[in-house]
Every structure is written in structure tokens, then in C-alpha cells.
Amino acid sequence: MSADASTTEVRRGMEVDAGALADWMQAQVPGFAGPLQLRQFKGGQSNPTYLVTTPGERYVLRRKPPGQLLASAHAVDREYRVTRALHEHTRVPVAPPLALCTDDAVIGSWFYVSAFVDGRVFWDPSFPGLSREERASCFASMNETIASLHCVDPVAIGLGDYGKPADYISRQLARWTKQYHSDVEAGRVAQLDRLIDWLAANVPAGDEAALVHGDYRCDNLMFHPVEPRIIAVLDWELSTLGHPLADFAYHLLMYRMPSLVVRSLAGSDLAAQGIPDEAAYVAQYCARTGREGIPDLDYYVAFCAFRLAGILHGIRGRVIRGTAASAQAREYAAHVEAVAEFGWQQAMRGAA
């Protein structure tokens, strides 16, 4: 992945004391040798992410953003913990985590450092520039990777307490609704209020628990530089113990949701591109996870749209407060209403 293409100069308000960071890395990261240079990745809506370059190595640093933060948000320590457990005990591909800092005095907020994984990130789920065969392989790799994650035994890798294993949907509805209501500066959204009420009244029967990523989409995946396979799953901030079907439904937004926050496949000629349609993709996931089907899929998609709208609402609040981590934050914040309306359409599709 080219540093010039994927990074920019460190944005104003996101500066890092390079000397203090170098001193800390010298003490905490085996093999580190400065001096270092910093650039900021263009992504990372919530936790600012930096490329750290030394004469002999490259690293990635993810930090909590500076300024006033909502409670429980931007948990870089959780990202570090889950990636370390997966790296040490499973075959789920992640960037090897190297060290965690919980001392605000070093650079102004908590952060962790991982190894730099050299590969490709695709921001478009149609995987432009690839052949039909390569696209099919990329989709197979995405499907296999999320299925493998959902088959991990959290207790066996030391993550039995990584979240509450029961009532994930109800708890998430309560958590994101509370966070939405607490961000007074970002205001209330009528479309989101309506969706929240419907989701709370129609939670599917039955419950499951697995290790979930929370933001599994193609631009949070690092693909091999030349091969159509995933070599690292990125951005674990929203990971927890949760309902695997909600996690998978979020991934399926690429098939249904218009290109608002990210690009989608809606309206594309999938067969011509070598991309499996949604039904085939769902069937592959079910086969890999031992399921016969997903009867409440539309509910889970609507739920994921609600949560995404909540995330965008939080970005809107950070734009207003001047602490947004990304240059694209203002654009994303403008899509809260449209994403909530899409969620309502999915809810009605399932209720029809």
C-alpha cells in the first residue's frame, strides 16, 4: 500500500509529539530504531491512524482522538486486546499488535502500535481493476474470513469476558440510543427515532453469541499485494461478543444500501463482474457456519443501518465540536437521515 496514496500530512489538531513517541517506542517496541516520521492515514473516522516510518521499519499507530470524548468510545485498548488474542491463538488474519500505551502524557491520548502490513485496501466492493476470477476469489476470502471469526471460541482465546454474551441486540439498541440521545449538540433525527422504536418492538426470538468485528467491510480489509486474499482485518474498535448474524448483516450492506457512506453494489450487474449475488453469498456463509438459513435477515440489516446512522450521528457531533478525525467527516455526517431512512425501508421489507 503506497504511503503517498493512502496517507496525508498529519491533520491540524491531530499532531503527535514525535520525540515523545520515539522515546516510548524505543522502550516498548522490540527492535525499534529511530528517527521516525509520521503521516496520517486518510481513513480512520473514529480513531486517528498514523503511518510511523523509520529507516528500517514501518509501523501503524492508532490513538484515541484528542478532546472531549463520549464514555466508552474510542477504546484502543480493546482493539489491542482482541487483535493480540486473534494473532496469538487463531488463523484470523490481523496486523500483529506490538505495544499499548495507556498513559495520556506520552502523546496526549491512549494509543497502540502494530506492525505495518503491506497490501491493498479496496474502497469499492466491486473491486475495480480485477478480473472476474479475482473478484470471485476476493468475495470467497471475505466470506471465509468472517465465517472463521464467528466460529472462534472466545473463551478458548482468553476473550470470554470481552462482552456480555446474551441479549446483544437489545443491549446494542439501548447503548446506541443512549449515545445518540446524549449527543445533544448533534440534534435529534426523526427518521432515526422512528427506526429505533420499530427495532425495539420487533427483536427476533432466539439469541447467539460470538466474537464479532462490528465494522466488517472491504475497506477495513487488507488484501495481499498481488493475490486475491485477505492478509489482515483492520479497525477492531467496535468488536465485542455479540450476535454473529448482526455482524454478517452489516457486511451485507454492500449489496443493499445506496452509495452513501461507502460505495455499494446496489444496481450493479453482479454476474458480469464475477460477483456472487446476495443469496449465493448468504448461502456460502451459512454453509461455512453450519446454518440452514437466516430467516430474520431483513431485521438485522435494518438494525445495522440504525447502528451506522448512530455512528454517523456521533461523527456529526465531533464535527460540531471540532474533534472529527477525518477530512471527510463533514460529508459523512450529512448522511445520518438517509441511512436511517434506508434502515426503515429494510424494516418494512422484512415486515411485509
Residue frames as qw, qx, qy, qz and C-alpha x, y, z in Angstrom:
[[0.000, 0.889, 0.457, 0.000, 0.00, 0.00, 0.00],
 [0.440, 0.453, -0.015, 0.775, 1.57, 3.26, -1.11],
 [0.303, -0.474, -0.445, 0.696, 2.13, 5.76, 1.68],
 [0.003, 0.112, -0.196, -0.974, 1.55, 8.61, -0.75],
 [0.342, -0.269, -0.654, -0.619, -1.80, 7.19, -1.89],
 [0.551, -0.501, -0.665, -0.049, -3.20, 6.18, 1.49],
 [0.478, -0.550, -0.360, 0.583, -1.76, 8.86, 3.80],
 [0.171, 0.865, 0.138, 0.452, -1.57, 12.61, 4.08],
 [0.207, 0.397, -0.453, 0.771, 0.27, 15.15, 6.18],
 [0.242, -0.380, -0.777, 0.440, -0.86, 14.97, 9.81],
 [0.082, -0.722, -0.458, -0.513, -4.05, 17.00, 10.05],
 [0.029, -0.469, 0.294, -0.833, -4.35, 20.06, 12.20],
 [0.648, -0.414, 0.219, -0.601, -5.35, 19.18, 15.74],
 [0.994, -0.057, -0.038, -0.081, -4.11, 15.59, 15.32],
 [0.354, 0.723, -0.542, 0.244, -0.40, 16.29, 15.79],
 [0.925, -0.327, -0.144, 0.126, 1.81, 13.85, 17.68],
 [0.233, -0.865, 0.443, 0.040, 4.98, 14.71, 19.61],
 [0.840, 0.401, -0.365, 0.012, 7.42, 12.68, 17.51],
 [0.202, 0.548, -0.684, 0.437, 10.19, 12.88, 20.10],
 [0.547, -0.267, 0.562, -0.560, 8.00, 11.60, 22.94],
 [0.931, 0.191, 0.020, -0.311, 6.67, 8.83, 20.70],
 [0.654, 0.518, -0.532, 0.146, 10.17, 7.79, 19.66],
 [0.093, -0.473, 0.716, -0.505, 11.30, 7.59, 23.28],
 [0.748, -0.087, 0.420, -0.507, 8.28, 5.43, 24.18],
 [0.910, 0.345, -0.148, -0.177, 8.73, 3.12, 21.19],
 [0.362, 0.590, -0.673, 0.260, 12.43, 2.75, 21.99],
 [0.276, -0.321, 0.744, -0.516, 11.43, 1.39, 25.40],
 [0.684, 0.104, 0.507, -0.513, 8.35, -0.63, 24.42],
 [0.839, 0.483, -0.016, -0.250, 8.71, -1.92, 20.84],
 [0.756, -0.309, 0.476, 0.327, 11.40, -4.61, 20.31],
 [0.629, 0.209, 0.478, 0.576, 13.79, -3.73, 17.52],
 [0.180, 0.947, 0.262, 0.042, 12.67, -0.12, 17.20],
 [0.553, -0.251, 0.120, 0.785, 15.35, 2.26, 15.97],
 [0.211, 0.905, 0.253, -0.268, 14.61, 5.91, 15.15],
 [0.211, 0.204, 0.241, -0.925, 14.40, 8.54, 13.94],
 [0.281, 0.459, 0.842, 0.014, 10.76, 8.37, 12.93],
 [0.148, 0.014, -0.267, -0.952, 8.48, 10.24, 10.57],
 [0.287, 0.390, 0.772, -0.411, 4.67, 10.46, 10.83],
 [0.254, -0.050, -0.464, -0.847, 1.91, 10.64, 8.24],
 [0.485, 0.130, 0.587, -0.635, -1.81, 10.23, 8.84],
 [0.176, 0.226, 0.903, 0.321, -3.96, 7.67, 7.06],
 [0.244, -0.147, -0.289, -0.914, -6.90, 9.16, 5.18],
 [0.595, -0.411, -0.622, -0.300, -9.37, 6.73, 6.78],
 [0.405, -0.175, -0.661, 0.607, -10.00, 6.22, 10.49],
 [0.216, -0.672, -0.321, -0.631, -13.21, 8.16, 11.15],
 [0.659, -0.714, -0.190, -0.139, -13.14, 7.49, 14.88],
 [0.706, -0.585, 0.194, 0.348, -9.60, 6.68, 15.95],
 [0.318, 0.872, -0.333, -0.167, -6.92, 8.68, 14.10],
 [0.940, -0.047, 0.261, 0.214, -4.43, 6.32, 12.48],
 [0.059, 0.898, -0.378, -0.218, -0.83, 7.12, 11.55],
 [0.908, 0.304, -0.152, 0.244, 1.95, 5.58, 9.50],
 [0.441, -0.822, 0.333, 0.136, 5.18, 5.61, 11.51],
 [0.837, 0.494, -0.136, 0.192, 8.26, 5.26, 9.32],
 [0.511, -0.733, 0.375, 0.247, 11.83, 4.66, 10.50],
 [0.187, 0.649, -0.646, -0.356, 14.94, 3.94, 8.42],
 [0.038, 0.219, -0.969, -0.106, 14.35, 0.20, 8.79],
 [0.032, 0.358, 0.927, -0.110, 10.67, -0.40, 9.55],
 [0.305, -0.309, -0.231, -0.871, 7.12, 0.84, 9.19],
 [0.053, -0.268, -0.852, 0.447, 4.50, 0.73, 11.93],
 [0.243, -0.570, -0.469, -0.629, 0.87, 1.75, 12.36],
 [0.093, -0.100, -0.603, 0.786, -0.29, 3.82, 15.35],
 [0.295, -0.589, -0.569, -0.492, -3.96, 4.11, 16.34],
 [0.160, -0.013, -0.519, 0.840, -4.92, 6.56, 19.05],
 [0.010, -0.742, -0.628, 0.234, -7.92, 7.99, 20.81],
 [0.264, 0.683, 0.203, 0.650, -8.69, 11.39, 19.30],
 [0.233, -0.021, -0.409, 0.882, -7.89, 14.45, 21.38],
 [0.321, -0.265, -0.106, -0.903, -10.62, 16.49, 23.03],
 [0.560, -0.076, 0.516, -0.644, -13.86, 15.67, 24.84],
 [0.308, 0.093, -0.891, -0.321, -14.95, 12.07, 24.20],
 [0.764, -0.274, -0.130, -0.569, -18.14, 10.15, 24.82],
 [0.566, -0.426, 0.659, -0.251, -17.97, 7.47, 27.51],
 [0.789, -0.004, 0.614, 0.016, -16.77, 4.02, 26.31],
 [0.687, 0.724, 0.040, -0.045, -15.94, 5.30, 22.82],
 [0.394, 0.800, -0.434, 0.130, -12.57, 5.05, 21.03],
 [0.793, -0.501, 0.337, -0.076, -11.42, 2.01, 23.01],
 [0.508, 0.658, -0.554, -0.030, -7.99, 1.43, 21.50],
 [0.272, -0.428, 0.818, -0.271, -7.12, -0.83, 24.42],
 [0.792, 0.176, 0.495, -0.312, -9.89, -3.21, 23.33],
 [0.704, 0.655, -0.226, -0.155, -8.60, -3.16, 19.76],
 [0.140, 0.641, -0.742, 0.137, -5.18, -4.09, 21.03],
 [0.523, -0.222, 0.751, -0.335, -6.51, -6.88, 23.23],
 [0.840, 0.328, 0.323, -0.286, -8.66, -8.55, 20.56],
 [0.640, 0.683, -0.345, -0.066, -6.03, -8.39, 17.81],
 [0.060, -0.584, 0.786, -0.196, -3.41, -9.78, 20.15],
 [0.664, -0.053, 0.676, -0.316, -5.64, -12.73, 21.08],
 [0.824, 0.509, 0.126, -0.215, -6.52, -13.44, 17.47],
 [0.406, 0.750, -0.522, 0.005, -2.90, -13.12, 16.34],
 [0.158, -0.498, 0.818, -0.242, -1.61, -15.47, 19.02],
 [0.461, -0.011, 0.830, -0.313, -4.37, -18.10, 19.04],
 [0.675, 0.516, 0.473, -0.234, -6.25, -18.19, 15.72],
 [0.501, 0.107, 0.553, 0.657, -5.81, -18.03, 11.96],
 [0.178, 0.911, 0.373, -0.007, -8.00, -14.94, 11.61],
 [0.609, 0.269, 0.028, 0.745, -5.58, -12.53, 9.88],
 [0.207, -0.960, -0.172, 0.076, -4.73, -9.31, 11.74],
 [0.358, 0.750, -0.343, 0.437, -1.87, -6.81, 11.80],
 [0.710, -0.185, -0.542, 0.410, 0.46, -8.09, 14.55],
 [0.294, -0.920, -0.054, -0.254, 0.00, -5.82, 17.62],
 [0.622, 0.350, -0.433, 0.550, 3.24, -4.71, 19.26],
 [0.306, -0.144, -0.540, 0.771, 2.57, -2.44, 22.25],
 [0.205, -0.782, -0.515, -0.284, -0.18, -0.49, 24.04],
 [0.251, 0.121, -0.338, 0.899, 0.16, 2.87, 25.81],
 [0.305, -0.729, -0.600, -0.127, -2.42, 3.92, 28.42],
 [0.403, -0.509, -0.197, 0.735, -0.50, 6.99, 29.57],
 [0.293, 0.895, 0.332, 0.053, -2.03, 10.21, 28.21],
 [0.280, -0.856, 0.197, 0.388, 1.20, 12.04, 28.97],
 [0.618, -0.107, 0.562, 0.540, 3.09, 10.44, 26.07],
 [0.171, 0.175, 0.526, 0.815, 1.20, 11.87, 23.08],
 [0.303, -0.045, 0.072, -0.949, -1.97, 13.22, 24.70],
 [0.824, -0.019, 0.053, -0.563, -4.20, 10.14, 24.47],
 [0.731, -0.188, 0.656, -0.002, -4.06, 6.34, 24.67],
 [0.590, 0.599, -0.395, -0.370, -2.70, 4.52, 21.61],
 [0.833, -0.201, 0.502, 0.117, -1.28, 1.26, 20.38],
 [0.204, 0.664, -0.584, -0.419, 1.30, 0.33, 17.77],
 [0.900, 0.124, 0.414, -0.058, 1.10, -2.60, 15.38],
 [0.468, -0.182, 0.618, 0.605, 3.26, -3.91, 12.58],
 [0.415, 0.529, -0.187, -0.716, 2.63, -2.41, 9.14],
 [0.654, 0.190, 0.727, 0.085, 1.02, -4.92, 6.79],
 [0.071, 0.421, -0.451, -0.784, 1.83, -4.19, 3.16],
 [0.305, 0.333, 0.879, 0.153, -1.10, -4.88, 0.87],
 [0.084, -0.264, -0.443, -0.853, -4.13, -3.44, -0.91],
 [0.184, 0.410, 0.652, -0.611, -7.25, -1.83, 0.51],
 [0.022, 0.344, 0.672, 0.655, -10.26, -1.64, -1.80],
 [0.177, 0.196, 0.369, -0.891, -12.77, 1.12, -1.09],
 [0.622, 0.209, -0.232, -0.718, -15.17, -0.18, -3.71],
 [0.669, -0.114, 0.702, -0.214, -16.77, -3.65, -3.20],
 [0.826, 0.536, 0.048, -0.168, -16.82, -4.18, -6.96],
 [0.696, -0.399, 0.422, 0.422, -13.01, -4.49, -6.74],
 [0.534, 0.830, -0.035, -0.159, -12.26, -2.36, -9.81],
 [0.169, 0.767, -0.611, -0.100, -9.28, -3.35, -11.88],
 [0.419, -0.255, 0.869, -0.071, -9.51, -7.05, -11.02],
 [0.309, 0.049, -0.804, -0.506, -10.58, -9.88, -13.30],
 [0.746, -0.284, -0.220, -0.561, -13.87, -11.73, -12.83],
 [0.828, -0.076, -0.530, 0.168, -11.96, -14.64, -11.33],
 [0.340, 0.167, -0.486, 0.787, -10.06, -12.40, -8.91],
 [0.409, -0.332, 0.082, -0.846, -13.27, -10.71, -7.79],
 [0.850, -0.237, -0.364, -0.297, -14.84, -14.09, -7.08],
 [0.709, 0.007, -0.537, 0.456, -11.78, -15.06, -5.03],
 [0.040, 0.289, -0.337, 0.895, -11.90, -11.79, -3.07],
 [0.642, -0.325, -0.057, -0.692, -15.53, -12.44, -2.17],
 [0.875, -0.132, -0.465, 0.008, -14.73, -16.01, -1.20],
 [0.493, 0.143, -0.512, 0.689, -11.94, -14.72, 1.05],
 [0.256, -0.337, 0.198, -0.884, -14.21, -12.13, 2.68],
 [0.803, -0.262, -0.236, -0.480, -16.87, -14.77, 3.29],
 [0.824, -0.024, -0.512, 0.242, -14.42, -17.33, 4.66],
 [0.304, 0.264, -0.460, 0.791, -12.76, -14.79, 6.96],
 [0.429, -0.335, 0.188, -0.818, -15.93, -13.52, 8.64],
 [0.888, -0.183, -0.312, -0.282, -17.21, -17.08, 8.97],
 [0.696, 0.113, -0.548, 0.451, -13.92, -18.11, 10.58],
 [0.015, -0.340, 0.386, -0.858, -14.15, -15.21, 13.02],
 [0.662, -0.289, 0.023, -0.692, -17.67, -16.21, 14.04],
 [0.917, -0.071, -0.388, -0.060, -16.51, -19.79, 14.63],
 [0.324, 0.407, -0.607, 0.600, -13.77, -18.72, 17.10],
 [0.621, -0.572, -0.528, 0.091, -14.39, -19.81, 20.70],
 [0.008, -0.845, 0.166, -0.509, -13.86, -16.57, 22.68],
 [0.743, -0.630, 0.192, -0.120, -13.28, -18.40, 25.96],
 [0.941, 0.024, 0.106, 0.319, -10.54, -20.54, 24.43],
 [0.555, 0.465, -0.022, 0.689, -8.52, -17.46, 23.38],
 [0.368, -0.255, -0.426, 0.787, -8.99, -15.52, 26.62],
 [0.128, -0.144, -0.160, -0.968, -11.85, -13.29, 25.47],
 [0.252, -0.454, -0.855, -0.015, -14.69, -14.85, 27.45],
 [0.176, -0.703, -0.443, 0.528, -15.18, -11.51, 29.22],
 [0.267, 0.012, 0.339, 0.902, -14.79, -9.35, 26.10],
 [0.373, -0.171, -0.203, -0.889, -18.51, -8.54, 26.20],
 [0.566, 0.010, 0.611, -0.553, -21.77, -9.79, 27.60],
 [0.082, -0.069, 0.917, 0.383, -22.76, -12.98, 25.77],
 [0.116, 0.524, 0.843, -0.038, -26.54, -12.51, 25.98],
 [0.130, 0.854, 0.459, -0.207, -29.17, -10.10, 24.59],
 [0.457, -0.121, 0.269, 0.839, -26.76, -8.40, 22.19],
 [0.097, 0.528, 0.518, 0.665, -29.44, -6.79, 20.01],
 [0.345, -0.842, -0.403, -0.096, -31.41, -5.30, 22.90],
 [0.570, -0.606, -0.036, 0.553, -28.24, -4.09, 24.62],
 [0.408, 0.053, 0.359, 0.838, -26.90, -2.53, 21.43],
 [0.044, -0.711, -0.502, -0.490, -30.21, -0.80, 20.79],
 [0.458, -0.839, -0.259, 0.138, -30.07, 0.64, 24.32],
 [0.602, -0.398, 0.117, 0.683, -26.40, 1.61, 24.09],
 [0.321, 0.199, 0.409, 0.831, -26.54, 3.37, 20.73],
 [0.151, -0.782, -0.486, -0.360, -29.86, 5.01, 21.54],
 [0.513, -0.770, -0.176, 0.335, -28.39, 6.38, 24.77],
 [0.512, -0.233, 0.250, 0.788, -25.29, 7.61, 22.94],
 [0.157, 0.496, 0.525, 0.673, -27.49, 9.18, 20.25],
 [0.296, -0.852, -0.403, -0.154, -29.64, 10.94, 22.85],
 [0.587, -0.639, -0.081, 0.490, -26.61, 12.10, 24.84],
 [0.435, 0.001, 0.305, 0.847, -25.01, 13.88, 21.89],
 [0.136, 0.780, 0.473, -0.386, -27.27, 16.89, 22.27],
 [0.043, -0.630, 0.284, 0.722, -25.15, 19.09, 20.04],
 [0.084, -0.065, 0.825, 0.555, -25.74, 16.80, 17.05],
 [0.510, 0.080, -0.026, -0.856, -29.52, 17.05, 17.49],
 [0.599, 0.144, 0.747, -0.252, -32.39, 14.58, 17.09],
 [0.175, 0.210, -0.705, -0.654, -33.29, 12.89, 13.78],
 [0.713, 0.077, 0.202, -0.667, -36.92, 11.99, 13.09],
 [0.784, 0.300, -0.485, -0.244, -36.04, 9.10, 10.76],
 [0.354, 0.288, -0.815, 0.358, -33.76, 7.60, 13.39],
 [0.386, -0.123, 0.558, -0.725, -36.32, 7.99, 16.18],
 [0.820, 0.152, -0.058, -0.549, -38.90, 6.05, 14.12],
 [0.705, 0.322, -0.632, -0.003, -36.43, 3.26, 13.31],
 [0.054, 0.304, -0.777, 0.549, -35.37, 2.92, 16.95],
 [0.607, -0.049, 0.389, -0.691, -38.96, 2.46, 18.09],
 [0.869, 0.234, -0.236, -0.367, -39.65, -0.25, 15.48],
 [0.540, 0.381, -0.725, 0.194, -36.45, -2.17, 16.15],
 [0.150, -0.268, 0.718, -0.625, -37.04, -2.22, 19.90],
 [0.705, 0.057, 0.315, -0.633, -40.54, -3.62, 19.39],
 [0.894, 0.346, -0.118, -0.258, -39.53, -6.35, 16.92],
 [0.120, -0.622, 0.774, -0.006, -36.35, -8.02, 18.25],
 [0.734, 0.142, -0.600, -0.284, -36.17, -11.57, 16.76],
 [0.863, -0.435, 0.165, -0.199, -36.61, -14.52, 19.07],
 [0.940, 0.075, -0.054, 0.327, -33.54, -16.57, 19.93],
 [0.173, -0.938, 0.294, 0.054, -30.06, -15.43, 20.86],
 [0.907, 0.196, -0.089, 0.361, -26.46, -16.21, 19.86],
 [0.282, -0.912, 0.243, 0.172, -23.05, -15.01, 20.89],
 [0.859, 0.231, 0.093, 0.448, -19.75, -14.96, 19.00],
 [0.378, -0.491, 0.129, 0.774, -16.74, -12.73, 18.56],
 [0.444, 0.777, 0.421, 0.149, -17.89, -10.01, 16.15],
 [0.504, 0.134, 0.105, 0.847, -15.91, -7.33, 14.31],
 [0.023, -0.720, -0.435, 0.539, -18.60, -4.67, 14.20],
 [0.250, 0.807, -0.129, -0.519, -17.42, -2.88, 11.03],
 [0.575, -0.115, 0.727, 0.356, -16.61, -5.68, 8.59],
 [0.581, 0.775, 0.163, -0.191, -16.48, -4.25, 5.05],
 [0.847, 0.374, 0.047, 0.376, -13.98, -4.31, 2.21],
 [0.259, 0.796, -0.216, 0.503, -12.21, -1.05, 3.13],
 [0.522, -0.684, 0.430, -0.275, -11.42, -2.48, 6.58],
 [0.952, -0.035, 0.282, 0.110, -9.67, -5.45, 4.98],
 [0.011, -0.744, 0.565, 0.355, -6.09, -5.64, 3.76],
 [0.941, 0.312, 0.111, -0.072, -5.64, -7.83, 0.71],
 [0.755, -0.207, 0.363, 0.506, -2.37, -9.40, -0.42],
 [0.031, -0.620, 0.276, 0.733, -0.38, -7.11, -2.75],
 [0.270, 0.305, -0.667, -0.624, -0.99, -9.33, -5.80],
 [0.171, -0.163, -0.968, -0.087, -3.20, -12.23, -4.67],
 [0.440, -0.419, -0.266, -0.749, -7.00, -12.01, -4.15],
 [0.678, -0.390, -0.609, 0.134, -6.95, -12.97, -0.45],
 [0.344, -0.885, 0.023, -0.313, -7.17, -11.16, 2.88],
 [0.643, 0.205, -0.520, 0.523, -3.98, -10.82, 4.90],
 [0.184, -0.119, -0.564, 0.796, -5.33, -8.60, 7.72],
 [0.190, -0.764, -0.570, -0.236, -8.68, -7.47, 9.11],
 [0.262, 0.234, -0.220, 0.910, -8.35, -3.86, 10.25],
 [0.276, -0.327, 0.060, -0.902, -10.18, -1.46, 12.62],
 [0.456, -0.262, -0.848, 0.071, -11.44, -3.54, 15.55],
 [0.080, -0.201, 0.359, -0.908, -12.82, -0.65, 17.61],
 [0.655, -0.136, 0.003, -0.744, -16.41, -1.93, 17.54],
 [0.583, 0.077, -0.807, -0.049, -15.56, -5.57, 18.19],
 [0.474, -0.332, 0.511, -0.635, -17.21, -7.38, 21.10],
 [0.124, 0.143, 0.982, -0.024, -19.08, -10.54, 21.97],
 [0.432, 0.305, 0.091, -0.844, -22.28, -10.19, 20.00],
 [0.773, 0.353, 0.466, -0.248, -24.77, -11.69, 17.61],
 [0.430, -0.197, 0.642, 0.604, -22.94, -13.07, 14.55],
 [0.345, 0.585, 0.671, 0.298, -25.92, -12.50, 12.25],
 [0.003, -0.965, -0.147, 0.218, -25.94, -8.79, 13.05],
 [0.358, -0.614, 0.470, 0.523, -22.23, -8.69, 12.21],
 [0.421, 0.127, 0.761, 0.477, -22.80, -10.54, 8.94],
 [0.240, 0.806, 0.539, 0.041, -25.82, -8.37, 8.04],
 [0.119, -0.880, 0.112, 0.445, -23.65, -5.26, 8.41],
 [0.365, -0.298, 0.683, 0.559, -21.26, -6.79, 5.89],
 [0.345, 0.449, 0.776, 0.277, -24.24, -7.35, 3.56],
 [0.115, 0.821, 0.209, -0.518, -24.99, -3.62, 3.45],
 [0.154, -0.418, 0.567, 0.693, -22.69, -3.60, 0.43],
 [0.154, 0.274, 0.869, 0.381, -25.44, -5.37, -1.52],
 [0.029, -0.711, -0.702, -0.026, -28.39, -3.24, -0.45],
 [0.177, -0.807, -0.225, 0.516, -27.51, 0.23, 0.76],
 [0.485, 0.847, 0.082, 0.203, -27.07, 3.03, -1.79],
 [0.669, 0.169, -0.174, 0.703, -23.58, 4.51, -2.10],
 [0.260, -0.931, -0.128, -0.225, -23.88, 6.99, 0.75],
 [0.519, -0.779, 0.341, 0.084, -21.15, 6.49, 3.33],
 [0.371, -0.381, 0.759, 0.374, -19.28, 3.92, 1.26],
 [0.443, 0.294, -0.559, -0.636, -19.67, 2.58, -2.26],
 [0.671, 0.020, 0.650, -0.356, -22.08, -0.27, -2.75],
 [0.172, -0.018, 0.885, 0.432, -23.09, -2.94, -5.25],
 [0.390, 0.552, 0.583, -0.450, -26.72, -1.79, -5.42],
 [0.543, 0.748, 0.054, -0.379, -27.83, -1.76, -9.05],
 [0.022, -0.615, 0.713, 0.335, -24.66, -3.44, -10.34],
 [0.877, 0.258, -0.305, -0.266, -24.56, -6.29, -12.84],
 [0.579, -0.585, 0.560, -0.091, -23.01, -8.76, -10.42],
 [0.914, 0.141, 0.372, 0.083, -22.88, -11.74, -12.79],
 [0.607, 0.759, -0.066, 0.228, -20.97, -9.74, -15.38],
 [0.028, -0.836, 0.461, -0.297, -18.39, -8.82, -12.74],
 [0.627, 0.148, -0.742, 0.186, -17.97, -12.33, -11.38],
 [0.152, -0.261, 0.572, -0.763, -19.51, -11.35, -8.03],
 [0.166, -0.333, -0.928, 0.033, -21.93, -13.72, -6.25],
 [0.317, -0.579, -0.259, -0.705, -25.39, -12.28, -5.64],
 [0.352, -0.487, 0.468, -0.648, -26.60, -11.76, -2.09],
 [0.919, -0.143, 0.057, -0.362, -28.47, -15.07, -1.93],
 [0.873, 0.271, -0.347, 0.210, -25.42, -17.05, -3.03],
 [0.223, 0.541, -0.513, 0.628, -23.15, -15.14, -0.65],
 [0.599, -0.411, 0.338, -0.599, -25.51, -15.77, 2.27],
 [0.981, 0.009, -0.103, -0.164, -25.64, -19.47, 1.34],
 [0.652, 0.422, -0.485, 0.401, -21.82, -19.65, 1.39],
 [0.129, -0.500, 0.515, -0.685, -21.72, -18.11, 4.87],
 [0.816, -0.243, 0.169, -0.496, -24.43, -20.46, 6.12],
 [0.936, 0.184, -0.297, 0.048, -22.54, -23.48, 4.76],
 [0.459, 0.455, -0.526, 0.553, -19.33, -22.34, 6.49],
 [0.195, -0.342, 0.529, -0.752, -21.07, -21.74, 9.82],
 [0.075, -0.145, -0.980, 0.111, -23.44, -24.71, 9.81],
 [0.349, 0.326, 0.367, -0.798, -26.69, -22.79, 9.30],
 [0.394, 0.430, 0.794, 0.174, -29.74, -23.67, 7.24],
 [0.170, 0.676, 0.382, 0.607, -30.57, -20.03, 6.55],
 [0.168, -0.130, -0.354, 0.911, -31.15, -16.58, 8.09],
 [0.004, 0.641, 0.747, 0.177, -34.92, -16.04, 8.42],
 [0.163, -0.903, -0.300, 0.260, -34.72, -12.60, 10.10],
 [0.610, 0.075, 0.186, 0.767, -32.07, -11.15, 7.77],
 [0.091, 0.708, 0.287, 0.639, -34.06, -8.00, 6.94],
 [0.519, -0.840, -0.155, -0.026, -34.35, -7.14, 10.64],
 [0.733, -0.402, 0.101, 0.539, -30.61, -7.50, 11.13],
 [0.443, 0.363, 0.279, 0.771, -29.92, -5.30, 8.08],
 [0.176, -0.838, -0.261, -0.446, -32.30, -2.65, 9.46],
 [0.681, -0.697, -0.066, 0.214, -30.56, -2.91, 12.84],
 [0.686, -0.094, 0.175, 0.699, -27.17, -2.40, 11.18],
 [0.203, 0.624, 0.284, 0.699, -28.45, 0.67, 9.37],
 [0.445, -0.861, -0.189, -0.156, -29.62, 2.05, 12.72],
 [0.733, -0.521, 0.060, 0.434, -26.22, 1.49, 14.26],
 [0.548, 0.221, 0.264, 0.762, -24.45, 3.01, 11.26],
 [0.040, -0.800, -0.273, -0.532, -26.73, 6.04, 11.47],
 [0.609, -0.782, -0.096, 0.090, -25.79, 6.27, 15.15],
 [0.718, -0.193, 0.160, 0.649, -22.09, 6.21, 14.26],
 [0.319, 0.491, 0.304, 0.751, -22.61, 8.95, 11.68],
 [0.318, -0.873, -0.252, -0.271, -24.56, 10.95, 14.24],
 [0.700, -0.599, 0.011, 0.389, -21.55, 10.68, 16.54],
 [0.563, 0.128, 0.264, 0.773, -19.31, 11.93, 13.73],
 [0.015, 0.772, 0.329, 0.543, -21.73, 14.84, 13.27],
 [0.535, -0.832, -0.134, 0.055, -21.27, 15.68, 16.94],
 [0.696, -0.347, 0.163, 0.607, -17.48, 15.58, 16.60],
 [0.378, 0.481, 0.329, 0.720, -17.66, 17.86, 13.54],
 [0.224, -0.877, -0.247, -0.346, -19.66, 20.36, 15.58],
 [0.641, -0.746, 0.046, 0.173, -17.19, 20.11, 18.49],
 [0.278, 0.871, -0.405, -0.020, -14.16, 20.33, 16.19],
 [0.472, -0.502, 0.725, -0.021, -12.69, 16.93, 17.12],
 [0.908, 0.358, 0.115, -0.187, -13.55, 14.93, 13.96],
 [0.644, -0.423, 0.525, 0.361, -10.63, 12.73, 12.94],
 [0.555, 0.219, 0.637, 0.488, -11.17, 12.69, 9.18],
 [0.018, 0.232, -0.238, -0.943, -11.27, 15.32, 6.48],
 [0.287, -0.215, -0.728, -0.584, -14.35, 13.52, 5.11],
 [0.072, -0.286, -0.811, 0.505, -16.18, 13.67, 8.45],
 [0.290, 0.336, 0.162, -0.881, -18.45, 16.56, 7.47],
 [0.478, 0.158, -0.604, -0.618, -19.60, 14.70, 4.35],
 [0.340, -0.126, -0.930, 0.063, -20.31, 11.53, 6.33],
 [0.041, 0.271, 0.620, -0.736, -22.20, 13.46, 8.98],
 [0.390, 0.207, -0.159, -0.883, -24.61, 14.68, 6.29],
 [0.479, 0.031, -0.778, -0.406, -25.86, 11.13, 5.64],
 [0.165, -0.007, 0.818, -0.550, -27.48, 10.39, 9.01],
 [0.595, 0.285, 0.261, -0.705, -31.04, 10.93, 7.74],
 [0.650, 0.394, -0.485, -0.432, -30.55, 8.95, 4.52],
 [0.284, 0.217, -0.923, 0.140, -29.04, 5.94, 6.30],
 [0.297, 0.107, 0.715, -0.624, -31.82, 5.93, 8.89],
 [0.659, 0.358, -0.002, -0.661, -34.40, 6.07, 6.09],
 [0.531, 0.338, -0.748, -0.208, -32.71, 3.13, 4.36],
 [0.007, 0.089, -0.913, 0.397, -32.96, 1.22, 7.64],
 [0.521, 0.237, 0.420, -0.704, -36.69, 1.93, 7.78],
 [0.668, 0.388, -0.384, -0.506, -37.10, 0.57, 4.23],
 [0.366, 0.242, -0.897, 0.055, -35.34, -2.66, 5.26],
 [0.233, 0.044, 0.758, -0.608, -37.54, -2.95, 8.32],
 [0.639, 0.334, 0.158, -0.675, -40.68, -2.63, 6.19],
 [0.551, 0.377, -0.677, -0.311, -39.29, -5.12, 3.68],
 [0.173, 0.110, -0.945, 0.257, -38.99, -7.68, 6.47],
 [0.322, 0.200, 0.619, -0.688, -42.41, -6.82, 7.88],
 [0.524, 0.263, -0.320, -0.744, -44.17, -7.15, 4.50]]
